[in-house]
Amino acid sequence: MGSLSALRQLIQNHPIIDNHAHNLLSQAAASNYAKYPLEQIISEAQGVALTNASSTLPFHRAAAQLATLYQTPSSNWDKLKAARDELVERDYEGLIRRCLEGTHTLLLDDLLTDQDIESFNWHDRFTASPTKRIVRIEAVAAQVLSQILRSGMIPSKGADLSSFQAHWENFSRDFNSRISDAIRDPAVVGFKSVICYRTGLDVQPTDDDRGTTQLLQSFARTISKATASTPRVEDKPLNDWLVRQTLDLLKAAKATQPNKPLQLHTGLGDNDISLLKSNPAHLQSLVAQYPEVDFVLLHSSYPYTREAGYLACVYPNVYLDLGEVFPMVSRDAQESIVRESLELVPSTRLLWSTDGHFFPETFWLANKQFRDVVETVFVDYVQKGDYTNDQAMRAAVDILFYNSNRLYCLNEQPRLPASQIDKFADSQTDSLDTFIRSNPNVKYIWMQFIDYTATVRIRMFPVLEFAKIVREQRRIGISVAVLGMLQDDGIAGGSTTGQFYMVPDLTTLSPNVGIDSKSATVMTWWKTPEGEPLEECPRTTLLNITNKLRGEFNIQVLCGFEIEVVFLKPTKNQSTGEEDWAPSITNHSWSQMTRETRRMLPLLEEIVETLASIGIYLEQFHSESAPGQFEFILPPDSPVAAVDTLIKARQVITNVAEQHGLRATLHPRPYPFAAGTASHAHVSISPPTKESSFLAGVLHHYPAIVALTLSDDASYERVKVGIWAGSEWVTWGTQNREAPIRKISPGHWEIKSLDGLANMYLAMAAFLGAGYAGVKEDIPLTLKDCQYDAATLSETDRSALGITTQLPKTLAQGLEALESNETLRTLLGPTLVEHYITVKKAESEKLNAMDEDARRKWLVERY
């Protein structure tokens, strides 16, 4: 049963590639049920027919599930809509984020409509990897037709056929040009035809002798009855030509461009479809005519799933998509569809999609129901001996992720939920094999972890030796002395006897870029000799607290980081003659493009492009205030994954800077005459209903949190009054950059008292742990929204806002607050806190024995 448990966990948690979906409605339109009936999420019916949807079995199932999504006790449709309206108004993005949880990438057909929807790129904020585009060819044809119609001079109805010839030549030329451009566009990964809706799937594979005349007649009919604002291409010869022409262009581009399949709507649709002509069996001759092009039969081809399965069985260029029927049909029908798909179709040619559109709930219901049905079916097959557990796991991850990843040439690496990593051991070797196949130049793997001084520690292995670690054929032991180790390998007390073991987290495996090395990096967990999580592991600590928030209060957490660095150039100290560092540029200011700043553009753009090459896509970057200081803003992610990305991104920035002869430092204040360098974090909780008690917990424990967020004496040089660093009092304020906690929106805050010297796993664990304690104890929020720098207020004014506590002004004060904080000691782990305090005290003693210049140089060299 243990293996079945791993299978269940894998199916329920593995990231998905949604290979066919559409844009979401804007918040303003999301509750416009008169125009977009909510019932459409479970039915293809329209108009009067849609009013009967509430009596269907899929409707009742979906309503019960939506009640859990909206956290309301009633599945009454009107009450569900009321709960939804409140949620959309209060936290629409939070609703979307939850509905798209687990979605790695969306392949979006964004030409369904151009009204009331969010833009294509807007959806990127909710997925691990940027959205890719599927181009709807009939929409492209309509755009070209509209352009011709707006130009005027259209022959009247009944005019001689030859008078349409010039317009046809323009149309065919422009259509070919746009499709060819899309084939070359790296954001486009495939094409789609809705010919099933227009004239049916009985597409003629070639023109007959009368083809040219028939095609011109078809075009003439189409253009004669079309209007410039809403042209529609629905005349068979012309529609057939659009499909064939696209296939011809895809075939011709096969040798020079990545594979880009053609998706076709098949089967299930609204009353605008000819049900008989939606049978994919009509496509057999076309599929045979174009063996060079891959075809994706969308929507399970329901009710013609078996016909589609036959095509996918006998033609290697046919794939069957299992979307749309979730949640449109009953549980039994869904199980039957999955079983029928597996009757003949290789599991390597089955794809998953939600066909999500307009409402985020369409994604949530589809993914939830699909995972549940696949779990039921696959567990049944394993229990009956049709699949081994390994075979079932491989088939499941292929359908959820790898088949689409391969077919659309996405080159993505899944991020498995860290909480499930132990349960996916059976698929670890497969993940490593997939990575090596995708990155054949990688010969070495660096296993790394972050110690209590925020020093990155690395062990390097040839790939073959690392494979043994993944297969658990060998273990990598680390002396427990590292728990008391300083940056220069000095030991601050503790035992030198015993060891823990590094276990690679393959979800973090990534090539090392920006550096001349055939290597990749992987983050690790710390485990006991018995294989249990080690209490003192910073990543495990953050994961545990994240899981407590989710498991006990259904609170989802997202984190995002701002990387601030100062680029320094090597120089010589005039008094000592030793190597030192100086600002790389001096004519420089916040968000300004000076002559010297422009000289930095090659470096900055190389950093952005290098990060993108390993899937880290910056949201923005700009110059900061101090000389040579720049900021790079990372996308949000779950807490552990967000910190993993932060560490990797910093390494890339450092690597690229070194290639340009510069040093990128995280020193909190390398120049006493300029603003400091932070590593601000954005934290959001969803739903934000517990935001007051969460924030109250953070503020109550803030002096102790600071021991982990401002972890060096140099850190306190940055948080001075008047330099937009959070000032000196424990408080919060809406959009107040002189408060240590800046509120941005409901449940979304920025942490100002944080810099690059912190072990960010521990810093975020402390912050989230304090918030967890506030929710658990239902601590009231007594501090009021402060709109000023609290340091500039009188004691009376501060008291009126509930501001009574100053931030620690030294590391010693912060460590004292942490040592006496029983709540955080318990949540973080007493042994961890003990080791941390011991290390930081020893580190502080070491650094304070140096003069100011030596201390600054020592930190710059290491951070």
C-alpha positions in Angstrom: 0.0 0.0 0.0 2.9 2.3 0.5 3.6 2.3 -3.3 -0.1 3.1 -3.9 0.2 6.0 -1.5 3.1 7.4 -3.5 1.1 6.9 -6.7 -1.9 8.8 -5.2 0.3 11.6 -4.0 2.0 11.9 -7.4 -1.2 12.1 -9.3 -2.7 14.7 -6.9 0.4 16.9 -6.7 2.5 16.7 -9.8 2.6 20.0 -11.7 0.6 20.0 -14.9 1.0 21.5 -18.4 -2.4 22.7 -19.5 -2.1 22.2 -23.2 -5.3 24.0 -24.2 -7.0 26.9 -22.4 -8.3 30.4 -22.9 -8.1 33.9 -21.3 -9.8 34.7 -18.0 -12.3 37.5 -17.6 -11.2 40.7 -16.2 -12.3 41.4 -12.6 -14.9 44.0 -13.9 -16.6 41.3 -16.1 -16.0 38.3 -13.8 -19.5 38.6 -12.2 -21.4 39.8 -15.2 -23.6 36.7 -15.3 -26.1 38.2 -17.7 -23.4 38.2 -20.3 -21.4 35.2 -19.0 -23.7 32.8 -17.2 -21.8 31.0 -14.4 -23.6 27.8 -15.4 -21.3 27.7 -18.5 -18.6 26.2 -16.3 -20.4 22.8 -16.3 -22.4 22.9 -19.6 -22.0 23.6 -23.3 -25.7 24.5 -23.5 -26.7 28.0 -24.2 -29.8 30.2 -23.9 -32.9 28.5 -22.6 -31.2 25.1 -22.7 -28.7 26.4 -20.2 -31.4 27.0 -17.6 -31.9 23.3 -17.3 -28.2 22.7 -16.4 -29.0 23.0 -12.7 -30.8 19.6 -12.7 -27.8 17.7 -14.2 -25.5 15.3 -12.2 -22.3 17.2 -13.2 -24.0 20.4 -11.9 -24.7 19.0 -8.4 -21.2 17.6 -8.2 -19.6 20.9 -9.2 -21.7 22.9 -6.8 -20.7 20.8 -3.9 -17.0 21.2 -4.8 -17.3 24.9 -5.4 -18.7 25.2 -1.8 -15.3 24.1 -0.6 -13.5 26.4 -2.9 -15.5 29.4 -1.7 -15.4 28.2 1.9 -19.2 28.4 2.3 -21.4 25.7 3.9 -24.1 25.8 1.3 -24.1 24.4 -2.2 -27.2 26.4 -3.1 -26.4 28.0 -6.4 -27.6 31.5 -5.5 -25.6 31.4 -2.2 -22.6 30.1 -4.1 -22.8 33.0 -6.5 -23.1 35.4 -3.6 -20.0 34.0 -2.0 -18.2 34.1 -5.3 -19.2 37.7 -5.9 -17.8 38.7 -2.5 -14.5 36.8 -3.2 -14.2 38.3 -6.7 -14.6 41.8 -5.3 -12.3 41.2 -2.4 -9.5 39.1 -3.8 -10.0 38.1 -7.5 -6.3 37.4 -8.0 -6.2 35.3 -4.9 -9.1 33.2 -6.3 -7.3 32.8 -9.6 -4.1 31.8 -7.9 -5.8 29.1 -5.9 -7.7 27.9 -9.0 -4.4 27.6 -11.0 -2.5 26.0 -8.2 -0.3 23.3 -9.6 -0.4 24.6 -13.1 3.1 24.9 -14.4 2.4 26.3 -17.9 -0.7 27.4 -19.8 -0.9 27.0 -23.6 -3.5 29.7 -24.4 -5.7 30.1 -27.4 -6.2 33.8 -26.8 -8.3 34.4 -29.9 -11.6 33.1 -28.5 -12.7 36.7 -28.0 -11.2 40.1 -27.5 -13.8 41.5 -25.1 -13.8 41.6 -21.3 -10.7 39.4 -20.9 -7.3 39.8 -19.4 -4.3 40.0 -21.8 -2.2 37.0 -22.8 0.9 37.9 -20.6 -1.3 38.8 -17.6 -1.8 35.1 -16.9 2.0 34.6 -16.3 1.7 35.7 -12.7 -0.2 32.6 -11.8 2.0 29.9 -13.3 5.5 28.6 -12.7 6.5 29.3 -16.3 5.4 31.9 -18.8 2.2 31.3 -20.8 2.6 30.0 -24.4 0.3 30.8 -27.3 -1.8 28.6 -29.5 -2.9 30.4 -32.7 -6.5 29.9 -33.8 -6.3 29.9 -37.6 -9.9 30.9 -38.3 -9.4 33.9 -36.1 -6.3 34.9 -38.1 -8.4 34.5 -41.3 -11.1 36.7 -39.9 -8.5 39.4 -39.1 -7.2 39.3 -42.6 -10.7 39.4 -44.0 -11.7 42.3 -41.8 -8.7 44.3 -43.0 -9.7 43.7 -46.7 -13.3 44.7 -45.9 -12.2 47.9 -44.3 -10.2 48.8 -47.4 -13.5 49.1 -49.4 -14.0 48.3 -53.1 -15.6 45.0 -52.4 -17.5 43.6 -55.5 -21.3 43.5 -55.0 -23.1 40.3 -54.5 -23.6 38.5 -57.8 -20.6 40.2 -59.4 -18.4 38.3 -61.9 -16.2 35.8 -60.1 -13.0 37.3 -61.6 -13.6 40.6 -59.8 -12.8 38.7 -56.5 -9.5 37.4 -57.7 -7.3 40.3 -56.5 -8.9 40.2 -53.1 -8.4 36.5 -52.9 -4.7 36.9 -53.7 -4.3 39.5 -51.0 -6.2 37.3 -48.5 -4.2 34.1 -49.3 -0.9 36.1 -49.2 -1.6 37.8 -45.9 -2.9 34.6 -44.3 0.2 32.7 -45.3 2.4 35.5 -44.0 0.7 35.7 -40.6 0.8 31.9 -40.1 4.5 31.9 -41.2 5.3 34.6 -38.7 3.5 32.7 -36.0 5.5 29.6 -36.9 8.7 31.6 -36.3 7.4 33.2 -33.1 9.0 31.4 -30.1 6.0 32.4 -28.0 3.7 30.3 -30.3 3.9 26.6 -29.6 1.0 25.3 -31.7 -2.0 26.1 -33.9 -5.7 25.4 -33.6 -8.6 24.9 -35.9 -12.3 25.1 -35.0 -13.4 23.8 -38.5 -15.4 21.3 -36.5 -17.8 24.2 -35.6 -17.7 25.8 -39.0 -18.1 23.1 -41.7 -17.2 19.8 -40.0 -14.1 17.6 -39.7 -14.6 16.0 -43.1 -11.7 18.1 -44.5 -10.8 17.2 -48.1 -7.1 16.3 -48.0 -6.5 17.7 -51.5 -8.3 19.8 -54.1 -10.0 18.1 -57.0 -9.9 19.3 -60.6 -12.4 22.0 -59.8 -10.6 23.1 -56.6 -9.4 26.5 -57.8 -12.8 27.6 -59.0 -14.6 26.2 -56.0 -12.2 28.0 -53.7 -12.6 31.3 -55.3 -16.4 30.9 -55.3 -16.2 30.0 -51.6 -14.1 33.1 -50.9 -16.5 35.3 -52.9 -19.5 34.0 -50.9 -17.7 34.6 -47.6 -16.6 38.1 -48.4 -20.0 39.1 -49.8 -21.9 38.3 -46.7 -19.2 39.3 -44.1 -19.1 42.6 -42.2 -15.8 44.3 -41.3 -16.5 44.3 -37.6 -17.5 40.6 -37.3 -16.3 38.6 -40.3 -16.8 34.9 -40.0 -15.2 32.2 -42.2 -17.7 29.3 -42.5 -17.8 28.1 -46.1 -16.4 24.6 -46.6 -13.9 25.0 -49.5 -12.4 28.0 -47.8 -12.3 26.5 -44.4 -10.8 23.3 -45.7 -8.1 25.4 -47.5 -7.2 27.2 -44.2 -6.5 23.9 -42.6 -4.5 22.5 -45.5 -2.6 25.7 -46.0 -1.6 25.7 -42.3 -0.5 22.1 -42.5 1.5 22.8 -45.6 3.3 25.7 -43.9 4.0 23.5 -40.8 5.3 20.7 -43.0 7.6 23.1 -44.8 8.9 24.6 -41.5 9.6 21.2 -40.0 13.3 21.2 -40.9 14.1 24.7 -39.4 11.5 25.3 -36.6 10.6 23.5 -33.4 7.6 21.1 -33.7 4.3 23.0 -33.6 1.2 20.7 -33.7 -2.2 21.5 -35.0 -5.0 21.2 -32.5 -8.5 20.5 -33.7 -11.7 20.8 -31.8 -13.4 17.4 -31.9 -16.6 16.0 -30.3 -18.3 17.9 -27.5 -19.4 21.4 -28.3 -22.4 23.8 -28.1 -25.4 23.8 -30.5 -23.4 25.5 -33.2 -21.7 22.2 -34.0 -22.8 19.4 -36.4 -22.5 16.4 -34.0 -22.1 13.9 -36.8 -19.3 15.8 -38.4 -17.5 16.3 -35.1 -16.4 12.6 -35.2 -12.6 12.6 -35.6 -12.9 9.5 -37.8 -13.5 12.1 -40.6 -9.9 13.2 -40.2 -8.3 9.9 -41.1 -7.4 10.7 -44.7 -6.0 14.1 -43.7 -3.9 12.7 -40.9 -2.5 10.2 -43.4 -1.8 12.9 -45.9 0.4 14.9 -43.5 2.6 12.4 -41.5 5.1 15.2 -40.8 2.6 17.2 -38.7 1.4 16.3 -35.3 -2.4 16.4 -34.7 -4.0 17.0 -31.3 -7.6 15.8 -31.1 -9.1 18.1 -28.4 -11.7 17.5 -25.8 -11.5 13.7 -25.6 -13.5 13.7 -28.9 -16.4 12.9 -26.6 -18.7 11.0 -27.4 -16.3 9.7 -30.1 -13.4 8.8 -27.7 -12.9 5.3 -29.1 -12.7 6.6 -32.7 -10.1 9.2 -31.6 -8.2 6.4 -29.6 -8.0 4.3 -32.7 -6.4 7.2 -34.7 -3.9 7.9 -31.9 -3.1 4.2 -31.8 -2.4 3.6 -35.5 -1.0 7.0 -36.5 2.2 8.1 -34.7 1.4 11.8 -35.4 -2.0 11.8 -33.5 -2.4 12.8 -29.9 -5.6 12.6 -27.8 -6.3 15.5 -25.4 -8.4 14.5 -22.4 -9.9 18.0 -21.7 -13.3 19.7 -21.5 -15.3 16.7 -20.4 -14.0 17.7 -16.9 -16.4 19.0 -15.4 -19.0 18.8 -18.2 -20.0 15.1 -17.7 -20.6 12.9 -14.7 -17.9 11.1 -12.7 -18.8 7.7 -14.3 -18.6 9.2 -17.8 -15.2 10.7 -16.9 -13.9 7.4 -15.7 -15.2 5.7 -18.8 -13.5 8.3 -21.0 -10.1 7.8 -19.3 -10.5 4.0 -19.5 -11.5 4.2 -23.2 -8.6 6.4 -23.9 -6.2 3.8 -22.4 -7.8 1.0 -24.4 -5.6 1.6 -27.4 -3.7 4.8 -27.0 -0.1 4.8 -25.8 0.1 6.7 -22.6 2.9 8.7 -24.3 0.3 10.3 -26.6 -2.3 11.3 -24.1 -2.4 15.0 -23.1 -4.2 16.9 -20.4 -6.0 20.3 -20.7 -8.7 22.1 -18.8 -10.2 24.0 -21.7 -10.4 26.6 -18.9 -11.9 29.9 -20.0 -13.4 33.1 -18.6 -14.0 31.7 -15.1 -11.0 30.6 -13.0 -13.3 27.9 -11.6 -13.2 26.1 -14.9 -9.5 25.4 -14.3 -10.0 24.4 -10.7 -12.9 22.0 -11.3 -11.3 20.4 -14.3 -8.0 19.8 -12.6 -9.6 18.6 -9.4 -11.9 16.2 -11.1 -9.3 14.9 -13.5 -6.8 14.2 -10.8 -9.5 12.3 -8.8 -10.6 10.2 -11.8 -7.0 9.4 -12.9 -6.2 8.4 -9.3 -9.3 6.1 -9.2 -8.6 4.5 -12.6 -4.8 4.0 -12.1 -5.0 2.7 -8.6 -7.6 0.2 -9.9 -5.3 -1.0 -12.7 -2.4 -1.4 -10.3 -4.5 -3.4 -7.8 -5.7 -5.6 -10.7 -2.1 -6.1 -11.9 -2.6 -4.4 -15.3 0.0 -1.7 -14.3 2.9 -2.0 -12.0 3.1 0.9 -9.7 6.1 2.3 -11.6 4.3 2.0 -14.9 1.3 3.8 -13.5 3.4 6.6 -12.1 5.2 7.0 -15.4 2.0 7.1 -17.3 0.5 9.6 -14.9 3.3 12.1 -15.1 3.5 11.7 -18.9 -0.1 12.7 -19.2 0.0 15.5 -16.7 3.3 17.0 -17.9 5.9 15.3 -20.0 3.9 14.5 -23.1 2.9 18.1 -23.6 6.4 19.2 -22.6 7.9 17.0 -25.4 5.2 17.5 -28.1 5.3 21.3 -27.9 9.1 21.6 -27.4 8.6 23.5 -24.1 11.9 22.2 -22.4 10.3 22.8 -19.0 11.4 21.1 -15.7 8.5 20.4 -13.3 8.6 21.8 -9.8 7.2 19.1 -7.6 5.6 20.2 -4.3 8.4 20.0 -1.8 6.1 18.4 0.8 5.8 15.4 -1.5 9.4 14.9 -2.5 9.9 11.8 -0.3 6.9 10.1 -1.8 8.2 10.6 -5.3 11.4 8.6 -4.9 10.4 6.1 -7.5 10.3 8.7 -10.2 13.6 10.5 -9.2 15.8 8.6 -11.6 13.4 9.3 -14.4 13.5 13.1 -13.5 17.3 13.0 -13.6 17.4 11.1 -16.9 15.0 13.6 -18.4 17.2 16.5 -17.2 20.4 14.9 -18.6 18.7 14.3 -21.9 17.6 17.9 -22.0 21.0 19.2 -20.9 23.6 16.8 -22.5 26.5 19.2 -21.8 26.1 18.9 -18.0 28.8 16.6 -16.7 28.8 17.6 -13.0 26.2 18.2 -10.3 26.7 20.6 -7.4 24.7 19.6 -4.3 24.4 22.7 -2.1 22.8 24.0 1.1 22.8 27.3 3.0 24.3 27.3 6.5 23.3 29.6 9.4 25.7 32.3 8.2 23.9 32.3 4.8 27.0 30.9 3.2 26.4 28.6 0.3 28.1 25.2 0.8 28.7 23.0 -2.2 29.7 19.3 -2.9 30.4 18.5 -6.5 29.9 15.1 -8.2 30.3 13.6 -11.7 26.8 12.9 -13.1 27.3 9.1 -12.8 28.1 9.4 -9.1 25.2 11.8 -8.5 22.9 9.2 -10.2 24.0 6.8 -7.4 22.9 9.3 -4.8 19.5 9.7 -6.5 19.1 5.9 -6.6 20.0 5.8 -2.9 23.0 3.6 -3.7 25.2 6.0 -1.7 24.7 8.8 0.8 26.5 12.1 1.4 27.1 12.7 5.0 27.9 16.1 6.4 29.4 16.7 9.9 27.0 18.2 12.4 29.8 20.6 13.1 28.5 22.6 10.2 25.7 23.7 12.5 28.2 25.8 14.3 30.4 26.8 11.4 31.5 30.3 10.5 32.3 31.6 7.0 36.0 30.9 7.4 35.3 27.3 8.7 35.9 28.3 12.3 33.6 26.4 14.7 31.5 28.2 17.3 31.1 25.4 19.8 28.9 22.3 19.3 29.9 18.7 18.6 32.3 17.4 16.0 30.8 13.9 16.3 27.9 12.7 14.2 26.5 13.6 10.8 23.4 14.3 8.8 22.8 13.5 5.1 22.1 15.7 2.1 19.2 14.5 -0.1 18.8 16.2 -3.4 15.6 18.0 -4.3 15.4 17.3 -8.0 12.7 19.9 -8.5 15.5 22.5 -8.1 18.0 20.9 -10.6 19.1 23.6 -12.9 22.2 24.2 -15.2 24.8 26.6 -13.9 24.8 29.5 -16.3 26.8 32.7 -16.6 29.9 30.7 -15.7 32.3 28.6 -17.7 31.3 25.2 -16.2 29.6 22.0 -17.5 27.7 21.8 -14.2 24.2 22.1 -12.7 23.1 22.9 -9.2 20.5 21.1 -7.0 19.3 22.2 -3.5 19.2 19.6 -0.7 17.2 18.6 2.3 19.0 17.6 5.5 18.0 14.1 6.8 18.9 12.1 9.9 20.7 8.7 9.5 17.3 7.1 9.7 16.1 9.2 6.7 13.8 11.5 8.8 13.8 15.3 8.2 16.5 17.0 10.4 15.0 19.6 12.7 17.9 22.0 12.1 17.4 22.1 8.3 16.5 25.6 7.2 14.5 24.5 4.1 12.6 21.9 6.1 11.8 24.5 8.8 10.3 26.9 6.2 8.4 24.0 4.5 6.9 22.8 7.9 5.6 26.3 8.8 4.2 26.8 5.3 2.4 23.4 5.6 1.0 24.3 9.0 -0.6 27.4 7.6 -2.1 25.4 4.8 -3.1 22.3 6.8 -4.6 24.0 9.8 -6.1 27.2 8.3 -6.2 26.6 4.6 -3.9 29.6 4.1 -1.8 29.6 0.9 1.4 31.6 1.0 3.3 33.2 -1.9 6.6 34.9 -1.6 8.5 37.1 -4.0 11.9 38.8 -3.6 13.6 41.9 -4.8 17.3 41.4 -5.3 19.3 44.6 -4.7 23.0 44.4 -5.5 25.8 46.9 -5.9 28.3 46.3 -8.7 31.8 47.1 -7.6 35.0 47.3 -9.7 38.4 46.2 -8.4 40.8 48.9 -7.3 43.8 49.3 -4.9 43.7 50.8 -1.5 45.9 53.8 -1.7 47.1 53.6 1.9 47.8 49.8 2.0 48.3 48.9 -1.6 45.9 46.0 -1.2 43.1 45.1 -3.6 39.9 46.8 -2.7 36.5 47.6 -4.3 35.1 50.9 -5.6 31.7 51.8 -7.2 31.5 50.6 -10.7 29.7 53.9 -11.7 29.1 57.1 -9.8 26.8 59.2 -12.0 23.8 57.2 -11.0 20.4 57.6 -9.3 17.1 55.8 -8.7 15.3 54.7 -11.9 17.4 57.1 -14.0 19.3 56.4 -17.2 22.6 58.4 -17.0 25.5 58.1 -19.4 27.3 55.8 -17.0 24.1 53.7 -16.4 23.8 53.2 -20.1 27.3 51.6 -20.0 25.9 49.0 -17.7 23.1 47.9 -20.1 25.1 45.0 -21.7 25.7 43.5 -18.3 22.1 44.1 -17.1 20.5 42.6 -20.2 22.9 39.7 -20.2 21.8 39.0 -16.6 18.1 39.1 -17.6 18.6 36.8 -20.6 20.8 34.4 -18.7 18.2 34.0 -15.9 15.5 33.5 -18.6 17.5 30.7 -20.1 17.0 28.6 -17.0 13.3 29.6 -16.5 13.7 32.5 -14.1 11.8 35.4 -15.7 12.3 38.8 -14.0 9.2 41.0 -13.6 11.3 44.1 -13.9 14.8 45.6 -13.2 16.0 49.2 -12.7 18.7 51.3 -11.2 18.6 52.0 -7.4 19.8 54.9 -5.4 23.4 54.0 -4.4 26.2 54.2 -6.9 26.3 51.1 -9.0 23.2 49.7 -7.3 20.5 47.9 -9.3 17.3 46.0 -8.4 16.0 42.8 -10.0 12.5 41.7 -9.1 11.7 38.0 -9.1 8.2 36.4 -9.7 6.2 35.0 -6.8 6.2 31.4 -5.8 5.6 29.1 -2.8 8.0 30.0 0.0 10.6 27.3 -0.4 10.6 27.5 -4.2 10.8 31.3 -4.0 13.9 31.2 -1.8 15.4 28.5 -4.0 14.9 30.8 -7.0 16.4 33.7 -5.0 19.6 31.8 -4.3 19.9 30.7 -7.9 19.2 34.1 -9.3 21.9 35.7 -7.0 24.4 33.1 -8.2 23.7 33.9 -11.8 24.0 37.7 -11.2 27.3 37.1 -9.4 28.5 34.8 -12.2 27.7 37.3 -15.0 29.1 40.2 -13.1 32.4 38.3 -12.8 32.5 37.7 -16.5 32.5 41.6 -16.8 35.2 42.0 -14.2 32.8 43.2 -11.5 31.8 42.1 -8.1 28.0 42.0 -7.2 27.7 42.5 -3.5 24.7 42.1 -1.1 26.5 44.1 1.6 23.7 46.0 3.4 25.5 49.3 3.2 28.8 49.3 1.4 29.0 53.1 1.4 28.1 55.1 4.5 27.3 58.1 2.3 24.5 56.3 0.3 21.4 54.3 0.7 21.7 50.7 1.8 21.1 47.4 0.0 18.1 45.4 1.0 16.5 42.1 -0.1 12.8 43.1 0.4 10.3 40.2 0.4 6.7 40.3 -0.7 4.4 37.9 1.2 0.8 37.3 0.4 -1.7 35.0 2.1 -4.8 33.6 0.4 -7.6 33.9 1.3 -6.8 37.2 3.2 -9.6 36.7 5.7 -7.1 36.1 8.5 -4.9 39.0 7.6 -5.5 41.0 10.8 -4.5 38.2 13.2 -1.6 37.1 10.9 -0.2 40.7 10.8 -0.8 41.0 14.6 1.3 37.9 15.2 4.1 39.3 12.9 4.1 42.6 14.7 4.0 41.0 18.2 7.0 38.9 17.5 8.8 41.3 15.2 11.8 42.1 17.5 12.7 38.4 17.5 12.1 38.0 13.8 14.6 40.8 13.2 17.4 38.5 14.6 16.9 36.4 11.5 16.1 39.1 8.9 18.8 41.5 10.0 21.4 38.9 10.8 24.6 40.9 10.9 25.8 44.0 12.7 26.3 45.6 9.3 22.5 45.1 8.7 21.6 47.7 11.3 23.6 50.4 9.5 21.0 50.3 6.7 17.8 50.6 8.8 18.3 54.2 9.8 15.6 56.9 9.9 14.9 58.8 6.6 16.4 56.5 4.0 13.3 54.4 3.1 14.5 51.3 4.9 11.6 50.8 7.3 12.8 53.1 10.0 13.1 52.1 13.7 9.7 51.3 15.2 7.6 48.2 15.0 4.6 49.3 13.0 2.9 48.9 9.6 1.4 51.2 7.1 -0.5 51.0 3.8 2.0 51.9 1.1 4.3 53.4 3.8 7.9 52.7 2.8 9.1 54.1 6.2 7.4 51.3 8.1 9.0 47.9 8.5 5.9 46.2 7.1 4.3 47.9 4.1 0.8 46.8 3.3 0.2 46.7 -0.4 -3.3 45.1 -0.7 -5.4 42.7 1.4 -3.2 39.9 2.7 -0.2 41.3 0.8 2.8 42.9 2.5 6.4 43.9 1.9 9.0 43.2 4.5 11.4 46.1 4.7 13.7 44.9 7.6 15.5 42.3 5.5 18.8 42.1 3.6 21.0 39.7 1.7 23.1 38.6 4.6 20.1 36.6 6.0 19.6 32.9 5.6 16.3 33.5 3.7 14.8 30.2 4.5 15.1 31.0 8.2 14.0 34.6 7.8 10.9 33.7 6.0 10.2 30.8 8.4 10.3 33.3 11.3 8.0 35.7 9.5 5.5 33.1 8.6 5.8 31.4 11.9 4.9 34.6 13.7 1.9 35.0 11.4 0.9 31.5 12.1 1.0 32.1 15.8 -1.1 35.2 15.4 -3.8 33.2 13.5 -3.7 30.3 15.9 -3.9 32.5 19.0 -6.4 34.9 17.2 -4.2 37.9 18.3 -6.1 41.2 17.8 -4.4 43.9 15.7 -3.9 46.8 18.0 -1.5 48.8 15.9 -3.2 51.1 13.6 -2.3 51.9 10.0 0.6 54.3 10.2 1.0 56.8 7.3 4.2 58.4 8.6 7.7 57.6 9.6 7.0 56.6 13.2 10.4 58.1 14.2 9.2 61.5 13.3 6.1 61.3 15.4 5.8 62.5 19.0 5.4 59.9 21.7 1.7 60.9 22.0 1.1 60.4 18.3 2.8 57.1 18.4 0.8 56.0 21.4 -2.4 56.9 19.6 -1.5 54.5 16.8 -0.5 51.8 19.3 3.2 52.1 18.4 5.2 51.3 21.5 8.1 49.0 20.6 11.4 50.0 18.9 13.2 47.7 16.6 16.4 46.2 17.8 19.3 48.5 17.0 22.0 45.9 17.1 22.3 42.2 16.4 22.9 41.5 20.1 19.5 43.0 20.9 17.8 41.0 18.1 19.4 37.8 19.3 18.3 38.5 22.9 14.7 39.0 21.7 14.8 35.7 19.8 16.4 33.8 22.7 13.5 34.9 25.0 10.7 34.3 22.5 9.3 30.9 23.4 6.8 30.9 20.6 9.3 31.3 17.8 11.8 29.0 19.5 9.2 26.3 19.5 8.1 26.9 15.9 11.6 27.1 14.5 12.9 24.3 16.7 14.8 24.9 20.0 18.0 23.2 18.7 18.0 25.2 15.5 17.6 28.5 17.4 20.3 27.5 19.9 22.8 26.8 17.1 21.8 29.9 15.2 22.3 32.2 18.2 25.6 30.6 19.0 26.9 31.0 15.4 25.7 34.6 15.1 27.3 35.7 18.4 30.6 34.1 17.4 30.4 35.7 14.0 29.7 39.1 15.5 32.6 38.8 17.9 34.9 38.0 15.0 33.8 40.8 12.8 33.8 43.4 15.5 37.4 42.7 16.2 38.2 44.0 12.7 38.5 47.7 11.7 35.7 49.2 9.6 37.5 48.9 6.2 38.6 45.3 6.8 35.1 44.3 8.0 33.5 45.9 4.9 35.9 44.2 2.6 35.5 40.8 4.4 31.7 40.9 3.9 31.9 42.2 0.3 34.1 39.2 -0.6 31.6 36.7 0.8 28.2 38.3 0.0 
